[in-house]
Structure formats: C-alpha cells, structure tokens
Amino acid sequence: MQQLKTLAAELLQLLFPNLCNACGQPLVKSEQLICLTCRFDLPYTDFHLYADNPVAKQLWGRMTFEHATAMLYFKKGGRVQQLLHGMKYKGKQELGVLLGELLADTILQSNTPWNVDLILPVPLHKKRERLRGYNQSLCIAQGLATGLKCPVYKNVLVKRSATSSQTKKGRFSRYENLKSAFSIVNNAEIKGKHILLVDDVITTGATIETCASALNLAGIATLSIAAIAYTK
C-alpha cells in the first residue's frame, strides 16, 4: 500500500510538478517554494550589515528611525519580481511567510541587535484586502514574527482611505496620494514601544513615511523598518 502511495505521489509530481516561485524550475523533494539555487543566488543586498545603506539614506531627514533594511534588490522581470508577484497576486500567502522568515534571518545577522517589541505590517485598505483575500505584508510579518520571536499586531495601524495605485507615481505624487491615509486604532498598544514596520517593497519610501507619521503621533518610542525588496 505504501509503495502505491509513493508511486501515486511521484506520478502527480511528474504530471503537475511543483515549480520554484523564483525561476520556474521543478523543485526536488527537499525543496519548498524556492529552489536551493535561487535561495543562494537571489540578489541579496546585505543592507542589514551597515547603517548607512541605501534604504536608510533614502529615509534620512524624513523620519526618525533606529534601523532600516531591505533583503533583496528588485529588478523588473527578474526573480525577485516573480516572487513578489506570486505573493501578491497569485494567492501564495505561504511564500510571503517564507520570505518573512528569510528576512528575519538577515536581521538576526545584523551587527547590532534590533530588539523590537512588536511588528506592524503596512495595511491595505479593507476593500482591497477583501478583493485580494489577504494582506501580503501581514504574511511577511508572520514569518518575521517566527524568526524574531515577537508578536504581530495586525489591527493597530489601519488604512482609512482607498488610494490610487502608486506604481507610476513619483516620490512627491506618492506622498500626496497617501497623505493622511493611515491612522492608529489603539494608541495604548504601541505607546512607548519599539515598532518594526514591515512592507513588501520600498521604492520612494512614501508609504513608510506616511505610516511613520501616524506612528509617531501615537507616541511610539522607536521605529525600525524592514522590507523584502528595494527598488530605485
């Protein structure tokens, strides 16, 4: 009976192979979601190793923060885009969790401990989240929470107003599009805490900036920022 089950599983794998979400090649039995080759060869930034990295520099003068990092470089048409597209638009929530776990691993390798109290995902407006079925930043945050061993608060930072797509907007237009879009539901949950704010991609930093403004008004002690990818 066990041999029949094994043969059936192998036949299913042959007919419907599990593919790497980054390169599209078939996964072997020991691989999950991302093949080992891609896990080693993805364009890692190593931003977590130095304080004056490009993400931090982009945010300097716009907000006060302790740490800022992004794990991967984003390139249009590249493997990182494939990963993010699968996570955001193909329902692959487990991929977001895995990427969050990998991001946690990089943070734990930083030269100085982050020592965050809790994790907040950048929220989606409730209408967009309802249409998509989930918030990809929450999936990343859940993976981070496993690695960093700290809680995720998903209903504290909320997006009150639906905004138009940020994709083709410049920095100023992105900021104006998002201005006053975010608010805090319960200040007591985060007051005096070191918050790790999590997003999928940092481009101009406008989303992070507007979220940071709401968090600072709520009286947080310290803010740190982490994302899966960075693009200019």
MODA-V215784 format. One record per pair of residues at least 4 apart in sequence whose ideal C-beta (glycine too) atoms are under 8 Angstrom apart, sorted by the first residue. I is the first residue (numbers start at 1). J is the second residue. Records with the same first field share a line. If there is no record, write none. Layout:
I = J ; J
This chain:
1 = 5
2 = 6
3 = 7
4 = 8
5 = 9
6 = 10
7 = 11
8 = 12
9 = 13
10 = 14
11 = 15
12 = 16
13 = 17 ; 18
17 = 26 ; 27
18 = 26 ; 27
19 = 24 ; 25 ; 26 ; 27
20 = 24 ; 25 ; 26 ; 27 ; 31 ; 33 ; 34 ; 35 ; 38
21 = 33 ; 34 ; 82 ; 83 ; 86 ; 92 ; 95
22 = 34 ; 35 ; 38 ; 42 ; 79 ; 80 ; 82 ; 83
23 = 35 ; 37 ; 38 ; 79 ; 82
24 = 82
25 = 35 ; 37
27 = 31 ; 32 ; 33 ; 35
28 = 35
31 = 35 ; 36
32 = 98
33 = 92 ; 94 ; 95 ; 98
34 = 38 ; 39 ; 83 ; 95 ; 98
35 = 39
36 = 40
37 = 41
38 = 42 ; 79
39 = 102
42 = 72 ; 79 ; 80
43 = 72 ; 73 ; 75 ; 78 ; 79 ; 80
44 = 71 ; 72 ; 73 ; 106
45 = 53 ; 54 ; 69 ; 70 ; 71 ; 72 ; 73 ; 230
46 = 50
47 = 53 ; 54 ; 55 ; 56 ; 68 ; 69 ; 70 ; 71 ; 230
48 = 53 ; 69 ; 71 ; 106 ; 107 ; 109 ; 110
49 = 109 ; 110 ; 111
50 = 111
51 = 56 ; 67
52 = 56 ; 57
53 = 57 ; 68 ; 69
54 = 58 ; 230
55 = 59 ; 68 ; 69 ; 70 ; 202 ; 205 ; 225 ; 227 ; 230
56 = 60 ; 65 ; 67 ; 68 ; 69
58 = 202 ; 204 ; 205
59 = 63 ; 65 ; 68 ; 205 ; 208 ; 209 ; 225
62 = 205 ; 209 ; 212
63 = 208 ; 209 ; 212 ; 213 ; 216 ; 223
64 = 216 ; 223
65 = 212 ; 222 ; 223 ; 224 ; 225
66 = 114 ; 194 ; 222 ; 223 ; 224
67 = 110 ; 112 ; 114 ; 224 ; 225 ; 226
68 = 224 ; 225 ; 226
69 = 106 ; 107 ; 110 ; 225 ; 226 ; 227
70 = 201 ; 202 ; 226 ; 227 ; 228 ; 229 ; 230
71 = 99 ; 102 ; 103 ; 106 ; 226 ; 227 ; 228 ; 229
72 = 80 ; 228 ; 229 ; 230
73 = 80 ; 229 ; 230 ; 231
74 = 78 ; 80 ; 81 ; 84 ; 201 ; 229 ; 230 ; 231
75 = 80 ; 81 ; 231
76 = 81
77 = 81
78 = 82
79 = 83
80 = 84 ; 228 ; 229
81 = 85
82 = 86
83 = 87 ; 95 ; 99 ; 228
84 = 88 ; 200 ; 201 ; 228 ; 229
85 = 89 ; 90
86 = 90 ; 92 ; 95
87 = 92 ; 93 ; 95 ; 96 ; 99 ; 136 ; 139 ; 200
88 = 132 ; 136 ; 200
89 = 132
91 = 133 ; 134
92 = 96
93 = 97 ; 134 ; 136 ; 139
94 = 98 ; 139
95 = 99 ; 139
96 = 100 ; 136 ; 137 ; 138 ; 139 ; 140 ; 142 ; 143 ; 200
97 = 101 ; 139 ; 140 ; 142 ; 143 ; 146
98 = 102 ; 143
99 = 103 ; 140 ; 143 ; 228
100 = 104 ; 139 ; 140 ; 141 ; 142 ; 143 ; 144 ; 145 ; 146 ; 147 ; 198 ; 228
101 = 105 ; 143 ; 144 ; 146 ; 147
102 = 106 ; 143
103 = 107 ; 140 ; 143 ; 144 ; 147 ; 226 ; 228
104 = 108 ; 143 ; 144 ; 146 ; 147 ; 148
105 = 109 ; 147
106 = 110
107 = 114 ; 144 ; 147 ; 148 ; 226
108 = 147 ; 148
110 = 114
114 = 148 ; 194 ; 196 ; 224
115 = 194
116 = 148 ; 150 ; 194 ; 195 ; 196 ; 224
117 = 150 ; 193 ; 194 ; 195
118 = 150 ; 151 ; 152 ; 153 ; 190 ; 193 ; 195 ; 196
119 = 141 ; 144 ; 145 ; 148 ; 150 ; 151 ; 152 ; 153 ; 195 ; 196 ; 198
120 = 141 ; 152 ; 153 ; 154 ; 156 ; 157 ; 190 ; 195 ; 196 ; 197 ; 198 ; 211 ; 215
121 = 135 ; 137 ; 138 ; 140 ; 141 ; 152 ; 154 ; 157 ; 198 ; 199
122 = 137 ; 157 ; 197 ; 198 ; 199 ; 207 ; 208 ; 211
123 = 129 ; 135 ; 137 ; 154 ; 157 ; 158 ; 159 ; 182
124 = 128 ; 129 ; 132 ; 135 ; 137 ; 159
125 = 129 ; 159 ; 160 ; 161 ; 162 ; 163 ; 181
126 = 130 ; 159
127 = 131 ; 162
128 = 132 ; 162
129 = 133 ; 134 ; 135
132 = 136
134 = 138 ; 139
135 = 139 ; 154
136 = 140 ; 200
137 = 141 ; 198 ; 199 ; 200
138 = 142 ; 152 ; 154
139 = 143
140 = 144 ; 198 ; 199 ; 200 ; 228
141 = 145 ; 152 ; 154 ; 198
142 = 146 ; 152
143 = 147
144 = 148 ; 152 ; 196 ; 198 ; 226
145 = 149 ; 150 ; 151 ; 152
148 = 196
150 = 196
153 = 157 ; 189 ; 190
155 = 185
156 = 184 ; 185 ; 186 ; 189 ; 190
157 = 182 ; 183 ; 184 ; 185 ; 197 ; 211 ; 214 ; 215
158 = 182 ; 183 ; 184 ; 185
159 = 163 ; 181 ; 182
160 = 180 ; 181 ; 182 ; 183
161 = 180 ; 181
163 = 177 ; 178 ; 181
164 = 177
165 = 169
166 = 174 ; 177 ; 178 ; 203 ; 206 ; 207
169 = 173 ; 174 ; 177
170 = 174 ; 204
171 = 175 ; 204 ; 205 ; 206
172 = 176
173 = 177
174 = 178 ; 203 ; 204 ; 206 ; 207
175 = 179 ; 204 ; 206 ; 209 ; 210
177 = 181 ; 206
178 = 182 ; 206 ; 207 ; 210
179 = 210
180 = 210
181 = 210
182 = 210 ; 211 ; 213 ; 214
183 = 214
184 = 190 ; 214 ; 215 ; 217 ; 218
186 = 190
187 = 191 ; 218 ; 219
190 = 195 ; 215 ; 218 ; 219 ; 220
191 = 218 ; 219 ; 220
192 = 219 ; 220 ; 221
193 = 220 ; 221 ; 222
194 = 220 ; 221 ; 222 ; 223 ; 224
195 = 215 ; 220 ; 222 ; 223 ; 224
196 = 224 ; 225 ; 226
197 = 208 ; 211 ; 212 ; 215 ; 223 ; 224 ; 225 ; 226
198 = 225 ; 226 ; 227
199 = 207 ; 208 ; 225 ; 227
200 = 227 ; 228 ; 229
201 = 227 ; 228 ; 229 ; 230 ; 231
202 = 208 ; 225 ; 227 ; 229 ; 230 ; 231
203 = 231 ; 232
205 = 209
206 = 210
207 = 211
208 = 212 ; 225
209 = 213
210 = 214
211 = 215
212 = 216 ; 223
213 = 217
214 = 218
215 = 220 ; 223
216 = 220 ; 223
